[in-house]
């Protein structure tokens, strides 16, 4: 890909560069260059955030409120 879409190329974005730097700080038989599956070590941060927000939303949906009140709670931007 080229232009702005290049940010999402596998093994050629900011997260891949961070992994290359970070994982080579530890002793290894050979230098870390890239992950064949395109996975990133730092991707656990947004994954945890998504999971925690899902848990919060699930707890709100279990409250004793009307469906419209629940929808307003989830859509509210305070």
mmCIF file of the N, C-alpha and C atoms, coordinates in Angstrom:
data_MODEL
# 
_entry.id   MODEL 
# 
loop_
_atom_site.group_PDB 
_atom_site.id 
_atom_site.type_symbol 
_atom_site.label_atom_id 
_atom_site.label_alt_id 
_atom_site.label_comp_id 
_atom_site.label_asym_id 
_atom_site.label_entity_id 
_atom_site.label_seq_id 
_atom_site.pdbx_PDB_ins_code 
_atom_site.Cartn_x 
_atom_site.Cartn_y 
_atom_site.Cartn_z 
_atom_site.occupancy 
_atom_site.B_iso_or_equiv 
_atom_site.pdbx_formal_charge 
_atom_site.auth_seq_id 
_atom_site.auth_comp_id 
_atom_site.auth_asym_id 
_atom_site.auth_atom_id 
_atom_site.pdbx_PDB_model_num 
ATOM 1   N N  . UNK A 1 1  ? 0.833   -1.175  0.000  1.00 0.00 ? 1  UNK A N  1 
ATOM 2   C CA . UNK A 1 1  ? 0.000   0.000   0.000  1.00 0.00 ? 1  UNK A CA 1 
ATOM 3   C C  . UNK A 1 1  ? 0.882   1.244   0.000  1.00 0.00 ? 1  UNK A C  1 
ATOM 4   N N  . UNK A 1 2  ? 0.273   2.342   -0.353 1.00 0.00 ? 2  UNK A N  1 
ATOM 5   C CA . UNK A 1 2  ? 1.029   3.593   -0.365 1.00 0.00 ? 2  UNK A CA 1 
ATOM 6   C C  . UNK A 1 2  ? 0.183   4.689   0.267  1.00 0.00 ? 2  UNK A C  1 
ATOM 7   N N  . UNK A 1 3  ? 0.812   5.817   0.517  1.00 0.00 ? 3  UNK A N  1 
ATOM 8   C CA . UNK A 1 3  ? 0.109   6.941   1.117  1.00 0.00 ? 3  UNK A CA 1 
ATOM 9   C C  . UNK A 1 3  ? -0.282  6.654   2.554  1.00 0.00 ? 3  UNK A C  1 
ATOM 10  N N  . UNK A 1 4  ? -1.418  7.217   2.968  1.00 0.00 ? 4  UNK A N  1 
ATOM 11  C CA . UNK A 1 4  ? -1.870  7.067   4.351  1.00 0.00 ? 4  UNK A CA 1 
ATOM 12  C C  . UNK A 1 4  ? -2.189  5.618   4.698  1.00 0.00 ? 4  UNK A C  1 
ATOM 13  N N  . UNK A 1 5  ? -2.664  4.826   3.743  1.00 0.00 ? 5  UNK A N  1 
ATOM 14  C CA . UNK A 1 5  ? -3.015  3.422   3.988  1.00 0.00 ? 5  UNK A CA 1 
ATOM 15  C C  . UNK A 1 5  ? -1.809  2.581   4.364  1.00 0.00 ? 5  UNK A C  1 
ATOM 16  N N  . UNK A 1 6  ? -0.614  3.077   4.103  1.00 0.00 ? 6  UNK A N  1 
ATOM 17  C CA . UNK A 1 6  ? 0.612   2.346   4.420  1.00 0.00 ? 6  UNK A CA 1 
ATOM 18  C C  . UNK A 1 6  ? 0.757   2.117   5.921  1.00 0.00 ? 6  UNK A C  1 
ATOM 19  N N  . UNK A 1 7  ? 0.075   2.910   6.746  1.00 0.00 ? 7  UNK A N  1 
ATOM 20  C CA . UNK A 1 7  ? 0.136   2.747   8.197  1.00 0.00 ? 7  UNK A CA 1 
ATOM 21  C C  . UNK A 1 7  ? -0.367  1.371   8.637  1.00 0.00 ? 7  UNK A C  1 
ATOM 22  N N  . UNK A 1 8  ? -1.195  0.726   7.817  1.00 0.00 ? 8  UNK A N  1 
ATOM 23  C CA . UNK A 1 8  ? -1.775  -0.564  8.190  1.00 0.00 ? 8  UNK A CA 1 
ATOM 24  C C  . UNK A 1 8  ? -1.111  -1.747  7.484  1.00 0.00 ? 8  UNK A C  1 
ATOM 25  N N  . UNK A 1 9  ? -0.019  -1.529  6.800  1.00 0.00 ? 9  UNK A N  1 
ATOM 26  C CA . UNK A 1 9  ? 0.723   -2.640  6.202  1.00 0.00 ? 9  UNK A CA 1 
ATOM 27  C C  . UNK A 1 9  ? 1.280   -3.533  7.309  1.00 0.00 ? 9  UNK A C  1 
ATOM 28  N N  . UNK A 1 10 ? 1.239   -4.825  7.061  1.00 0.00 ? 10 UNK A N  1 
ATOM 29  C CA . UNK A 1 10 ? 1.763   -5.768  8.048  1.00 0.00 ? 10 UNK A CA 1 
ATOM 30  C C  . UNK A 1 10 ? 3.272   -5.616  8.182  1.00 0.00 ? 10 UNK A C  1 
ATOM 31  N N  . UNK A 1 11 ? 3.741   -5.554  9.423  1.00 0.00 ? 11 UNK A N  1 
ATOM 32  C CA . UNK A 1 11 ? 5.165   -5.483  9.775  1.00 0.00 ? 11 UNK A CA 1 
ATOM 33  C C  . UNK A 1 11 ? 5.880   -4.241  9.260  1.00 0.00 ? 11 UNK A C  1 
ATOM 34  N N  . UNK A 1 12 ? 5.154   -3.176  8.961  1.00 0.00 ? 12 UNK A N  1 
ATOM 35  C CA . UNK A 1 12 ? 5.840   -1.956  8.514  1.00 0.00 ? 12 UNK A CA 1 
ATOM 36  C C  . UNK A 1 12 ? 5.210   -0.706  9.115  1.00 0.00 ? 12 UNK A C  1 
ATOM 37  N N  . UNK A 1 13 ? 4.619   -0.840  10.308 1.00 0.00 ? 13 UNK A N  1 
ATOM 38  C CA . UNK A 1 13 ? 4.014   0.319   10.950 1.00 0.00 ? 13 UNK A CA 1 
ATOM 39  C C  . UNK A 1 13 ? 4.738   0.630   12.264 1.00 0.00 ? 13 UNK A C  1 
ATOM 40  N N  . UNK A 1 14 ? 4.228   1.614   12.993 1.00 0.00 ? 14 UNK A N  1 
ATOM 41  C CA . UNK A 1 14 ? 4.868   2.058   14.227 1.00 0.00 ? 14 UNK A CA 1 
ATOM 42  C C  . UNK A 1 14 ? 4.973   0.924   15.243 1.00 0.00 ? 14 UNK A C  1 
ATOM 43  N N  . UNK A 1 15 ? 3.896   0.146   15.408 1.00 0.00 ? 15 UNK A N  1 
ATOM 44  C CA . UNK A 1 15 ? 3.911   -0.959  16.367 1.00 0.00 ? 15 UNK A CA 1 
ATOM 45  C C  . UNK A 1 15 ? 4.971   -1.997  16.036 1.00 0.00 ? 15 UNK A C  1 
ATOM 46  N N  . UNK A 1 16 ? 5.178   -2.269  14.765 1.00 0.00 ? 16 UNK A N  1 
ATOM 47  C CA . UNK A 1 16 ? 6.207   -3.229  14.356 1.00 0.00 ? 16 UNK A CA 1 
ATOM 48  C C  . UNK A 1 16 ? 7.602   -2.692  14.674 1.00 0.00 ? 16 UNK A C  1 
ATOM 49  N N  . UNK A 1 17 ? 7.791   -1.387  14.499 1.00 0.00 ? 17 UNK A N  1 
ATOM 50  C CA . UNK A 1 17 ? 9.097   -0.788  14.826 1.00 0.00 ? 17 UNK A CA 1 
ATOM 51  C C  . UNK A 1 17 ? 9.347   -0.848  16.336 1.00 0.00 ? 17 UNK A C  1 
ATOM 52  N N  . UNK A 1 18 ? 8.299   -0.598  17.141 1.00 0.00 ? 18 UNK A N  1 
ATOM 53  C CA . UNK A 1 18 ? 8.441   -0.685  18.595 1.00 0.00 ? 18 UNK A CA 1 
ATOM 54  C C  . UNK A 1 18 ? 8.792   -2.110  18.993 1.00 0.00 ? 18 UNK A C  1 
ATOM 55  N N  . UNK A 1 19 ? 8.110   -3.101  18.420 1.00 0.00 ? 19 UNK A N  1 
ATOM 56  C CA . UNK A 1 19 ? 8.420   -4.501  18.707 1.00 0.00 ? 19 UNK A CA 1 
ATOM 57  C C  . UNK A 1 19 ? 9.863   -4.837  18.344 1.00 0.00 ? 19 UNK A C  1 
ATOM 58  N N  . UNK A 1 20 ? 10.285  -4.377  17.180 1.00 0.00 ? 20 UNK A N  1 
ATOM 59  C CA . UNK A 1 20 ? 11.655  -4.660  16.738 1.00 0.00 ? 20 UNK A CA 1 
ATOM 60  C C  . UNK A 1 20 ? 12.664  -4.093  17.735 1.00 0.00 ? 20 UNK A C  1 
ATOM 61  N N  . UNK A 1 21 ? 12.423  -2.869  18.205 1.00 0.00 ? 21 UNK A N  1 
ATOM 62  C CA . UNK A 1 21 ? 13.319  -2.267  19.189 1.00 0.00 ? 21 UNK A CA 1 
ATOM 63  C C  . UNK A 1 21 ? 13.233  -2.998  20.534 1.00 0.00 ? 21 UNK A C  1 
ATOM 64  N N  . UNK A 1 22 ? 11.990  -3.170  21.045 1.00 0.00 ? 22 UNK A N  1 
ATOM 65  C CA . UNK A 1 22 ? 11.788  -3.712  22.384 1.00 0.00 ? 22 UNK A CA 1 
ATOM 66  C C  . UNK A 1 22 ? 12.229  -5.166  22.495 1.00 0.00 ? 22 UNK A C  1 
ATOM 67  N N  . UNK A 1 23 ? 11.846  -5.999  21.553 1.00 0.00 ? 23 UNK A N  1 
ATOM 68  C CA . UNK A 1 23 ? 12.154  -7.426  21.647 1.00 0.00 ? 23 UNK A CA 1 
ATOM 69  C C  . UNK A 1 23 ? 13.635  -7.719  21.417 1.00 0.00 ? 23 UNK A C  1 
ATOM 70  N N  . UNK A 1 24 ? 14.345  -6.815  20.800 1.00 0.00 ? 24 UNK A N  1 
ATOM 71  C CA . UNK A 1 24 ? 15.790  -7.007  20.634 1.00 0.00 ? 24 UNK A CA 1 
ATOM 72  C C  . UNK A 1 24 ? 16.586  -6.516  21.839 1.00 0.00 ? 24 UNK A C  1 
ATOM 73  N N  . UNK A 1 25 ? 15.896  -5.961  22.850 1.00 0.00 ? 25 UNK A N  1 
ATOM 74  C CA . UNK A 1 25 ? 16.582  -5.594  24.091 1.00 0.00 ? 25 UNK A CA 1 
ATOM 75  C C  . UNK A 1 25 ? 16.926  -6.834  24.918 1.00 0.00 ? 25 UNK A C  1 
ATOM 76  N N  . UNK A 1 26 ? 16.223  -7.931  24.674 1.00 0.00 ? 26 UNK A N  1 
ATOM 77  C CA . UNK A 1 26 ? 16.416  -9.174  25.425 1.00 0.00 ? 26 UNK A CA 1 
ATOM 78  C C  . UNK A 1 26 ? 17.332  -10.116 24.653 1.00 0.00 ? 26 UNK A C  1 
ATOM 79  N N  . UNK A 1 27 ? 18.088  -10.957 25.377 1.00 0.00 ? 27 UNK A N  1 
ATOM 80  C CA . UNK A 1 27 ? 18.961  -11.922 24.682 1.00 0.00 ? 27 UNK A CA 1 
ATOM 81  C C  . UNK A 1 27 ? 18.130  -12.878 23.820 1.00 0.00 ? 27 UNK A C  1 
ATOM 82  N N  . UNK A 1 28 ? 18.570  -13.056 22.592 1.00 0.00 ? 28 UNK A N  1 
ATOM 83  C CA . UNK A 1 28 ? 17.875  -13.937 21.650 1.00 0.00 ? 28 UNK A CA 1 
ATOM 84  C C  . UNK A 1 28 ? 18.918  -14.701 20.837 1.00 0.00 ? 28 UNK A C  1 
ATOM 85  N N  . UNK A 1 29 ? 18.557  -15.898 20.349 1.00 0.00 ? 29 UNK A N  1 
ATOM 86  C CA . UNK A 1 29 ? 19.508  -16.616 19.498 1.00 0.00 ? 29 UNK A CA 1 
ATOM 87  C C  . UNK A 1 29 ? 19.811  -15.862 18.202 1.00 0.00 ? 29 UNK A C  1 
ATOM 88  N N  . UNK A 1 30 ? 18.804  -15.180 17.655 1.00 0.00 ? 30 UNK A N  1 
ATOM 89  C CA . UNK A 1 30 ? 19.006  -14.348 16.469 1.00 0.00 ? 30 UNK A CA 1 
ATOM 90  C C  . UNK A 1 30 ? 18.119  -13.105 16.617 1.00 0.00 ? 30 UNK A C  1 
ATOM 91  N N  . UNK A 1 31 ? 18.474  -11.995 16.003 1.00 0.00 ? 31 UNK A N  1 
ATOM 92  C CA . UNK A 1 31 ? 17.706  -10.753 16.171 1.00 0.00 ? 31 UNK A CA 1 
ATOM 93  C C  . UNK A 1 31 ? 16.255  -10.899 15.717 1.00 0.00 ? 31 UNK A C  1 
ATOM 94  N N  . UNK A 1 32 ? 15.351  -10.249 16.449 1.00 0.00 ? 32 UNK A N  1 
ATOM 95  C CA . UNK A 1 32 ? 13.938  -10.216 16.060 1.00 0.00 ? 32 UNK A CA 1 
ATOM 96  C C  . UNK A 1 32 ? 13.786  -9.230  14.916 1.00 0.00 ? 32 UNK A C  1 
ATOM 97  N N  . UNK A 1 33 ? 13.197  -9.675  13.811 1.00 0.00 ? 33 UNK A N  1 
ATOM 98  C CA . UNK A 1 33 ? 12.982  -8.805  12.653 1.00 0.00 ? 33 UNK A CA 1 
ATOM 99  C C  . UNK A 1 33 ? 11.515  -8.477  12.459 1.00 0.00 ? 33 UNK A C  1 
ATOM 100 N N  . UNK A 1 34 ? 10.634  -9.492  12.575 1.00 0.00 ? 34 UNK A N  1 
ATOM 101 C CA . UNK A 1 34 ? 9.191   -9.283  12.409 1.00 0.00 ? 34 UNK A CA 1 
ATOM 102 C C  . UNK A 1 34 ? 8.462   -10.535 12.850 1.00 0.00 ? 34 UNK A C  1 
ATOM 103 N N  . UNK A 1 35 ? 7.170   -10.409 13.050 1.00 0.00 ? 35 UNK A N  1 
ATOM 104 C CA . UNK A 1 35 ? 6.328   -11.543 13.390 1.00 0.00 ? 35 UNK A CA 1 
ATOM 105 C C  . UNK A 1 35 ? 5.643   -12.003 12.109 1.00 0.00 ? 35 UNK A C  1 
ATOM 106 N N  . UNK A 1 36 ? 5.749   -13.259 11.785 1.00 0.00 ? 36 UNK A N  1 
ATOM 107 C CA . UNK A 1 36 ? 5.185   -13.792 10.552 1.00 0.00 ? 36 UNK A CA 1 
ATOM 108 C C  . UNK A 1 36 ? 3.680   -13.606 10.437 1.00 0.00 ? 36 UNK A C  1 
ATOM 109 N N  . UNK A 1 37 ? 2.978   -13.607 11.553 1.00 0.00 ? 37 UNK A N  1 
ATOM 110 C CA . UNK A 1 37 ? 1.526   -13.434 11.524 1.00 0.00 ? 37 UNK A CA 1 
ATOM 111 C C  . UNK A 1 37 ? 1.086   -11.986 11.575 1.00 0.00 ? 37 UNK A C  1 
ATOM 112 N N  . UNK A 1 38 ? 2.032   -11.067 11.734 1.00 0.00 ? 38 UNK A N  1 
ATOM 113 C CA . UNK A 1 38 ? 1.690   -9.658  11.805 1.00 0.00 ? 38 UNK A CA 1 
ATOM 114 C C  . UNK A 1 38 ? 1.235   -9.213  13.178 1.00 0.00 ? 38 UNK A C  1 
ATOM 115 N N  . UNK A 1 39 ? 1.399   -10.066 14.186 1.00 0.00 ? 39 UNK A N  1 
ATOM 116 C CA . UNK A 1 39 ? 0.977   -9.715  15.541 1.00 0.00 ? 39 UNK A CA 1 
ATOM 117 C C  . UNK A 1 39 ? 1.962   -8.738  16.175 1.00 0.00 ? 39 UNK A C  1 
ATOM 118 N N  . UNK A 1 40 ? 1.440   -7.882  17.054 1.00 0.00 ? 40 UNK A N  1 
ATOM 119 C CA . UNK A 1 40 ? 2.276   -6.892  17.722 1.00 0.00 ? 40 UNK A CA 1 
ATOM 120 C C  . UNK A 1 40 ? 2.170   -7.058  19.229 1.00 0.00 ? 40 UNK A C  1 
ATOM 121 N N  . UNK A 1 41 ? 3.290   -6.912  19.912 1.00 0.00 ? 41 UNK A N  1 
ATOM 122 C CA . UNK A 1 41 ? 3.318   -7.012  21.362 1.00 0.00 ? 41 UNK A CA 1 
ATOM 123 C C  . UNK A 1 41 ? 2.470   -5.911  21.992 1.00 0.00 ? 41 UNK A C  1 
ATOM 124 N N  . UNK A 1 42 ? 2.534   -4.711  21.450 1.00 0.00 ? 42 UNK A N  1 
ATOM 125 C CA . UNK A 1 42 ? 1.827   -3.576  22.034 1.00 0.00 ? 42 UNK A CA 1 
ATOM 126 C C  . UNK A 1 42 ? 0.324   -3.582  21.744 1.00 0.00 ? 42 UNK A C  1 
ATOM 127 N N  . UNK A 1 43 ? -0.176  -4.517  20.971 1.00 0.00 ? 43 UNK A N  1 
ATOM 128 C CA . UNK A 1 43 ? -1.608  -4.528  20.655 1.00 0.00 ? 43 UNK A CA 1 
ATOM 129 C C  . UNK A 1 43 ? -2.467  -4.954  21.838 1.00 0.00 ? 43 UNK A C  1 
ATOM 130 N N  . UNK A 1 44 ? -1.841  -5.414  22.941 1.00 0.00 ? 44 UNK A N  1 
ATOM 131 C CA . UNK A 1 44 ? -2.638  -5.790  24.099 1.00 0.00 ? 44 UNK A CA 1 
ATOM 132 C C  . UNK A 1 44 ? -3.276  -4.567  24.757 1.00 0.00 ? 44 UNK A C  1 
ATOM 133 N N  . UNK A 1 45 ? -2.728  -3.372  24.564 1.00 0.00 ? 45 UNK A N  1 
ATOM 134 C CA . UNK A 1 45 ? -3.271  -2.173  25.208 1.00 0.00 ? 45 UNK A CA 1 
ATOM 135 C C  . UNK A 1 45 ? -4.663  -1.836  24.670 1.00 0.00 ? 45 UNK A C  1 
ATOM 136 N N  . UNK A 1 46 ? -4.870  -1.658  23.361 1.00 0.00 ? 46 UNK A N  1 
ATOM 137 C CA . UNK A 1 46 ? -6.235  -1.392  22.898 1.00 0.00 ? 46 UNK A CA 1 
ATOM 138 C C  . UNK A 1 46 ? -7.161  -2.596  23.091 1.00 0.00 ? 46 UNK A C  1 
ATOM 139 N N  . UNK A 1 47 ? -6.595  -3.804  23.073 1.00 0.00 ? 47 UNK A N  1 
ATOM 140 C CA . UNK A 1 47 ? -7.415  -4.992  23.305 1.00 0.00 ? 47 UNK A CA 1 
ATOM 141 C C  . UNK A 1 47 ? -7.979  -4.982  24.715 1.00 0.00 ? 47 UNK A C  1 
ATOM 142 N N  . UNK A 1 48 ? -7.158  -4.661  25.709 1.00 0.00 ? 48 UNK A N  1 
ATOM 143 C CA . UNK A 1 48 ? -7.636  -4.574  27.093 1.00 0.00 ? 48 UNK A CA 1 
ATOM 144 C C  . UNK A 1 48 ? -8.656  -3.460  27.258 1.00 0.00 ? 48 UNK A C  1 
ATOM 145 N N  . UNK A 1 49 ? -8.422  -2.324  26.618 1.00 0.00 ? 49 UNK A N  1 
ATOM 146 C CA . UNK A 1 49 ? -9.380  -1.218  26.695 1.00 0.00 ? 49 UNK A CA 1 
ATOM 147 C C  . UNK A 1 49 ? -10.737 -1.604  26.143 1.00 0.00 ? 49 UNK A C  1 
ATOM 148 N N  . UNK A 1 50 ? -10.751 -2.278  24.997 1.00 0.00 ? 50 UNK A N  1 
ATOM 149 C CA . UNK A 1 50 ? -12.007 -2.732  24.407 1.00 0.00 ? 50 UNK A CA 1 
ATOM 150 C C  . UNK A 1 50 ? -12.714 -3.715  25.323 1.00 0.00 ? 50 UNK A C  1 
ATOM 151 N N  . UNK A 1 51 ? -11.962 -4.632  25.914 1.00 0.00 ? 51 UNK A N  1 
ATOM 152 C CA . UNK A 1 51 ? -12.556 -5.618  26.810 1.00 0.00 ? 51 UNK A CA 1 
ATOM 153 C C  . UNK A 1 51 ? -13.161 -4.950  28.041 1.00 0.00 ? 51 UNK A C  1 
ATOM 154 N N  . UNK A 1 52 ? -12.439 -4.004  28.639 1.00 0.00 ? 52 UNK A N  1 
ATOM 155 C CA . UNK A 1 52 ? -12.939 -3.329  29.843 1.00 0.00 ? 52 UNK A CA 1 
ATOM 156 C C  . UNK A 1 52 ? -14.189 -2.515  29.522 1.00 0.00 ? 52 UNK A C  1 
ATOM 157 N N  . UNK A 1 53 ? -14.202 -1.791  28.397 1.00 0.00 ? 53 UNK A N  1 
ATOM 158 C CA . UNK A 1 53 ? -15.408 -1.046  28.023 1.00 0.00 ? 53 UNK A CA 1 
ATOM 159 C C  . UNK A 1 53 ? -16.578 -1.989  27.765 1.00 0.00 ? 53 UNK A C  1 
ATOM 160 N N  . UNK A 1 54 ? -16.325 -3.150  27.209 1.00 0.00 ? 54 UNK A N  1 
ATOM 161 C CA . UNK A 1 54 ? -17.387 -4.134  27.003 1.00 0.00 ? 54 UNK A CA 1 
ATOM 162 C C  . UNK A 1 54 ? -17.947 -4.644  28.317 1.00 0.00 ? 54 UNK A C  1 
ATOM 163 N N  . UNK A 1 55 ? -17.078 -4.863  29.298 1.00 0.00 ? 55 UNK A N  1 
ATOM 164 C CA . UNK A 1 55 ? -17.545 -5.290  30.620 1.00 0.00 ? 55 UNK A CA 1 
ATOM 165 C C  . UNK A 1 55 ? -18.399 -4.215  31.286 1.00 0.00 ? 55 UNK A C  1 
ATOM 166 N N  . UNK A 1 56 ? -17.981 -2.957  31.162 1.00 0.00 ? 56 UNK A N  1 
ATOM 167 C CA . UNK A 1 56 ? -18.756 -1.860  31.730 1.00 0.00 ? 56 UNK A CA 1 
ATOM 168 C C  . UNK A 1 56 ? -20.120 -1.762  31.048 1.00 0.00 ? 56 UNK A C  1 
ATOM 169 N N  . UNK A 1 57 ? -20.139 -1.841  29.725 1.00 0.00 ? 57 UNK A N  1 
ATOM 170 C CA . UNK A 1 57 ? -21.402 -1.763  28.986 1.00 0.00 ? 57 UNK A CA 1 
ATOM 171 C C  . UNK A 1 57 ? -22.313 -2.933  29.353 1.00 0.00 ? 57 UNK A C  1 
ATOM 172 N N  . UNK A 1 58 ? -21.754 -4.120  29.505 1.00 0.00 ? 58 UNK A N  1 
ATOM 173 C CA . UNK A 1 58 ? -22.568 -5.278  29.896 1.00 0.00 ? 58 UNK A CA 1 
ATOM 174 C C  . UNK A 1 58 ? -23.172 -5.116  31.264 1.00 0.00 ? 58 UNK A C  1 
ATOM 175 N N  . UNK A 1 59 ? -22.413 -4.534  32.178 1.00 0.00 ? 59 UNK A N  1 
ATOM 176 C CA . UNK A 1 59 ? -22.950 -4.302  33.524 1.00 0.00 ? 59 UNK A CA 1 
ATOM 177 C C  . UNK A 1 59 ? -24.083 -3.283  33.487 1.00 0.00 ? 59 UNK A C  1 
ATOM 178 N N  . UNK A 1 60 ? -23.918 -2.225  32.676 1.00 0.00 ? 60 UNK A N  1 
ATOM 179 C CA . UNK A 1 60 ? -24.981 -1.228  32.544 1.00 0.00 ? 60 UNK A CA 1 
ATOM 180 C C  . UNK A 1 60 ? -26.242 -1.848  31.949 1.00 0.00 ? 60 UNK A C  1 
ATOM 181 N N  . UNK A 1 61 ? -26.068 -2.739  30.991 1.00 0.00 ? 61 UNK A N  1 
ATOM 182 C CA . UNK A 1 61 ? -27.237 -3.349  30.342 1.00 0.00 ? 61 UNK A CA 1 
ATOM 183 C C  . UNK A 1 61 ? -27.998 -4.279  31.273 1.00 0.00 ? 61 UNK A C  1 
ATOM 184 N N  . UNK A 1 62 ? -27.362 -4.750  32.324 1.00 0.00 ? 62 UNK A N  1 
ATOM 185 C CA . UNK A 1 62 ? -28.033 -5.638  33.278 1.00 0.00 ? 62 UNK A CA 1 
ATOM 186 C C  . UNK A 1 62 ? -28.793 -4.872  34.366 1.00 0.00 ? 62 UNK A C  1 
ATOM 187 N N  . UNK A 1 63 ? -28.674 -3.547  34.379 1.00 0.00 ? 63 UNK A N  1 
ATOM 188 C CA . UNK A 1 63 ? -29.367 -2.745  35.385 1.00 0.00 ? 63 UNK A CA 1 
ATOM 189 C C  . UNK A 1 63 ? -30.885 -2.815  35.186 1.00 0.00 ? 63 UNK A C  1 
ATOM 190 N N  . UNK A 1 64 ? -31.614 -2.555  36.264 1.00 0.00 ? 64 UNK A N  1 
ATOM 191 C CA . UNK A 1 64 ? -33.080 -2.531  36.217 1.00 0.00 ? 64 UNK A CA 1 
ATOM 192 C C  . UNK A 1 64 ? -33.534 -1.176  35.679 1.00 0.00 ? 64 UNK A C  1 
ATOM 193 N N  . UNK A 1 65 ? -33.491 -1.009  34.404 1.00 0.00 ? 65 UNK A N  1 
ATOM 194 C CA . UNK A 1 65 ? -33.915 0.228   33.742 1.00 0.00 ? 65 UNK A CA 1 
ATOM 195 C C  . UNK A 1 65 ? -34.625 -0.119  32.458 1.00 0.00 ? 65 UNK A C  1 
ATOM 196 N N  . UNK A 1 66 ? -35.340 0.857   31.904 1.00 0.00 ? 66 UNK A N  1 
ATOM 197 C CA . UNK A 1 66 ? -36.019 0.620   30.636 1.00 0.00 ? 66 UNK A CA 1 
ATOM 198 C C  . UNK A 1 66 ? -34.984 0.574   29.519 1.00 0.00 ? 66 UNK A C  1 
ATOM 199 N N  . UNK A 1 67 ? -35.391 0.007   28.389 1.00 0.00 ? 67 UNK A N  1 
ATOM 200 C CA . UNK A 1 67 ? -34.470 -0.087  27.249 1.00 0.00 ? 67 UNK A CA 1 
ATOM 201 C C  . UNK A 1 67 ? -34.034 1.290   26.769 1.00 0.00 ? 67 UNK A C  1 
ATOM 202 N N  . UNK A 1 68 ? -34.938 2.259   26.779 1.00 0.00 ? 68 UNK A N  1 
ATOM 203 C CA . UNK A 1 68 ? -34.570 3.605   26.327 1.00 0.00 ? 68 UNK A CA 1 
ATOM 204 C C  . UNK A 1 68 ? -33.575 4.255   27.291 1.00 0.00 ? 68 UNK A C  1 
ATOM 205 N N  . UNK A 1 69 ? -33.732 4.014   28.600 1.00 0.00 ? 69 UNK A N  1 
ATOM 206 C CA . UNK A 1 69 ? -32.760 4.550   29.562 1.00 0.00 ? 69 UNK A CA 1 
ATOM 207 C C  . UNK A 1 69 ? -31.390 3.916   29.359 1.00 0.00 ? 69 UNK A C  1 
ATOM 208 N N  . UNK A 1 70 ? -31.373 2.618   29.091 1.00 0.00 ? 70 UNK A N  1 
ATOM 209 C CA . UNK A 1 70 ? -30.098 1.932   28.844 1.00 0.00 ? 70 UNK A CA 1 
ATOM 210 C C  . UNK A 1 70 ? -29.423 2.476   27.590 1.00 0.00 ? 70 UNK A C  1 
ATOM 211 N N  . UNK A 1 71 ? -30.208 2.695   26.538 1.00 0.00 ? 71 UNK A N  1 
ATOM 212 C CA . UNK A 1 71 ? -29.644 3.229   25.299 1.00 0.00 ? 71 UNK A CA 1 
ATOM 213 C C  . UNK A 1 71 ? -29.072 4.623   25.521 1.00 0.00 ? 71 UNK A C  1 
ATOM 214 N N  . UNK A 1 72 ? -29.774 5.444   26.313 1.00 0.00 ? 72 UNK A N  1 
ATOM 215 C CA . UNK A 1 72 ? -29.270 6.779   26.610 1.00 0.00 ? 72 UNK A CA 1 
ATOM 216 C C  . UNK A 1 72 ? -27.974 6.719   27.419 1.00 0.00 ? 72 UNK A C  1 
ATOM 217 N N  . UNK A 1 73 ? -27.886 5.786   28.360 1.00 0.00 ? 73 UNK A N  1 
ATOM 218 C CA . UNK A 1 73 ? -26.663 5.636   29.148 1.00 0.00 ? 73 UNK A CA 1 
ATOM 219 C C  . UNK A 1 73 ? -25.472 5.293   28.261 1.00 0.00 ? 73 UNK A C  1 
ATOM 220 N N  . UNK A 1 74 ? -25.685 4.399   27.311 1.00 0.00 ? 74 UNK A N  1 
ATOM 221 C CA . UNK A 1 74 ? -24.577 3.962   26.439 1.00 0.00 ? 74 UNK A CA 1 
ATOM 222 C C  . UNK A 1 74 ? -24.202 5.035   25.418 1.00 0.00 ? 74 UNK A C  1 
ATOM 223 N N  . UNK A 1 75 ? -25.166 5.851   24.999 1.00 0.00 ? 75 UNK A N  1 
ATOM 224 C CA . UNK A 1 75 ? -24.916 6.855   23.967 1.00 0.00 ? 75 UNK A CA 1 
ATOM 225 C C  . UNK A 1 75 ? -24.480 8.203   24.540 1.00 0.00 ? 75 UNK A C  1 
ATOM 226 N N  . UNK A 1 76 ? -24.576 8.365   25.829 1.00 0.00 ? 76 UNK A N  1 
ATOM 227 C CA . UNK A 1 76 ? -24.276 9.645   26.484 1.00 0.00 ? 76 UNK A CA 1 
ATOM 228 C C  . UNK A 1 76 ? -22.814 10.021  26.307 1.00 0.00 ? 76 UNK A C  1 
ATOM 229 N N  . UNK A 1 77 ? -22.567 11.300  26.077 1.00 0.00 ? 77 UNK A N  1 
ATOM 230 C CA . UNK A 1 77 ? -21.199 11.794  25.901 1.00 0.00 ? 77 UNK A CA 1 
ATOM 231 C C  . UNK A 1 77 ? -20.925 12.891  26.915 1.00 0.00 ? 77 UNK A C  1 
ATOM 232 N N  . UNK A 1 78 ? -20.607 12.525  28.133 1.00 0.00 ? 78 UNK A N  1 
ATOM 233 C CA . UNK A 1 78 ? -20.303 13.519  29.184 1.00 0.00 ? 78 UNK A CA 1 
ATOM 234 C C  . UNK A 1 78 ? -18.835 13.797  29.270 1.00 0.00 ? 78 UNK A C  1 
# 
